[in-house]
Amino acid sequence: MRRLLGALLLTGGGLWAGVWAAGELSRRGRALASWENALELLEEELAFRLPDLPSLLKELSRRAAAPARENLAAVGQGLSRLGERSFGEIWAEALAQAPGGLDNGDLELLGRLGGILGRCGWSEQRSAAERTRLALEERSRRLREEQRGRERTRCVLGLALGAFAAILLL
C-alpha cells in the first residue's frame, strides 16, 4: 500500500512539475501582454497629453495591468532619488526587482527604453515606446507559437518522468 501511494505521489509530482513548467510560458505571455498595453498607454499619453514624467508614471501605474503596473509604480517611487541616480538606473532597478515572468531579452528591450524616457523630446520618446511595443509584440507572437506545442509536451514529460521514477522504486 505504501509503495502504491509513493508511486502515485511521484507520478503526481512529475505531472505537477510539468504543469508548472508549462505555466511559466503562460506567465511570460501575460507579462508581455501587460507591458504591450502599458507601452500603448504610454504612446497615447505622449501623443495627446504631454505630461511631466512623475504624472506620466502615476497615470500609467494606475491604468496598466500587472506586472507592468508594479514596475511603473516602483519607477515612480524611485523618482525621489533622481538627483543621485539617473532615470535609466531607476528604471533598470525597478525592472530587476520585479521582472514578473519576463525573460532576459524582454527585460533588455524594456531597459533600453528606460535609457530614452525623459532624455529627449516627446516624439522621440513616443517612437521609442512604439518600437519597444512592436518588438515585445513580436516576441509575444513567437511565444504563442512556441507555447502551443510545449505546454502539452511539458505536462506529458513531467507525468512520464514521475511514472518512470515510480516504476524504478517499485
N, C-alpha and C positions, 0 to 999 in steps of 0.2 A: 504494500500500500504506500509506504514511504517513497519507494522508488518511482512508482507511478506519479505520485504527487510531485516529486522532484523533477521528473521528466516533463510534466505539464508546466511547471514553473519555468524550467529552462526554455521550453518551446515558446511560452508566453513572453518571456523576457526577450528572446530573439525577435519575436514579432514586434514587441514594443520598441526595440532598438531600430527596427526597420521603419516603423511608423514615425518615430522621432526624426530619423534622418530625412524622410520624405517631407516632414513638416518644416524642416529648415528651408527647403526650397520655397514653400508657401510663405514663410515669414519674410524671406527676402523679397518675394513678389509683392507682398503687402507694403513693405518698407519702400520699395521702388515706386509703387503707385502713390504713396503718401508724399514722397518727395517730388514726383511729377506734378501732383496737384499743387503743392506748395510753391513750386517754381512758376507754375502758370499764374497763381495768385500774385507772385512777385512781379511777373511781367505786366500784369494788369495794373498793379499799383504804380509801377514805374512809368507806364504809358499814360495813365489818366490823372493820377493824383500828385505825383512827385513829392512824397513825404520825406521828412528827415529820417535818418537811419533808426533812431530809437522808436519813433512812431511806426515806421515800416515793420520793424521786428515785432513790436507789440501786436500790430494788426495781423501779421502773418501767423504768429503763435496762437492767436485767438481763432483764426479761421482754418488753419491747416489741420490735417488729421495726424494722429500718432503714427509713427515715432518722430516725424518731421517737426511736429508741434513742440515736443520736448527739447529737441535740439535747438530750434529757433528761440524758445524761451530761455534756454541756457545762454545763448549768444546775447540776447537782450539783457540778461542779468550781468553778463561779463562786460558790458559796455562801461560799467563803473570803473574798470581798470584800463580804459582806453588810452590814457596817457602813458602808462607804464608798459603796455603791450600794444602791438598793432592789431587792427581789426582781423587781419588774416590769422594771427596767432590765437585770438579769442575764438574765432570760427573753428579753427582746427582742434582746439581743446574741447569745444562743445561736441564736435563730431566724434572725437576719440572717447569721450566719457560715455556716450550713449549711442553706439552705432546702430542699434535697433535692427539687426539682421542683415545689414549691408555688407558686401564683401569689400576687399581692399581696393578693387578697381572702381567700385561705386563711390567709396569714400575719397578716392583720389580725384575723381571728377568734381565732387562737391567741394573738396578742399581747394581746388583751383578757382572755383567761383568765389570763395571767401577772400582770396587774394585780390579780386577785382572789385567786389562790392565796396562802395564808399570811397573808392580811389579815383574814379573817373566820372564822366558825365552820365546823365540818366540814360541816354540812348545806348551808350556802350555797356552800361550795367544791364539794361534790358536785353541787349543782344547776347551778352554772356550768359544770362539766365536762360534765354531761349536755346542757345547752343547746348548748355548743360542739360536742359529738359529733354531735348531731342536725343542726346546721347543716352540719357537714362531710359527713354522710351525704347530705344534700340536694344539696350541691354535687357529690358523687361520683355521685349518680344522674343529675344533669344532664350531667355529663361523659361518662358511659357512653352516654347518648342521642346526644350530640354526636359521640362517638368512632366510632359505627357507620358513619356516612357519611363522616366526614372522613378517616379513615385511608386508605381506598381512593382518595378524591379526591386527597389529597396525593401519594400514590405515582404515580398516573396523571399528575397535573400535573407532577411532577418529571421523569418519563420524557418527557412531551411537550415540556417546555422544553429538556431535553437534546437530544432529537431535532431540535427546531427550530434550536437553535444549531449542531448538526452540519450540518444542511442548508444553513444560511446560509454556513457556512465551506467547504462543498464546492464 
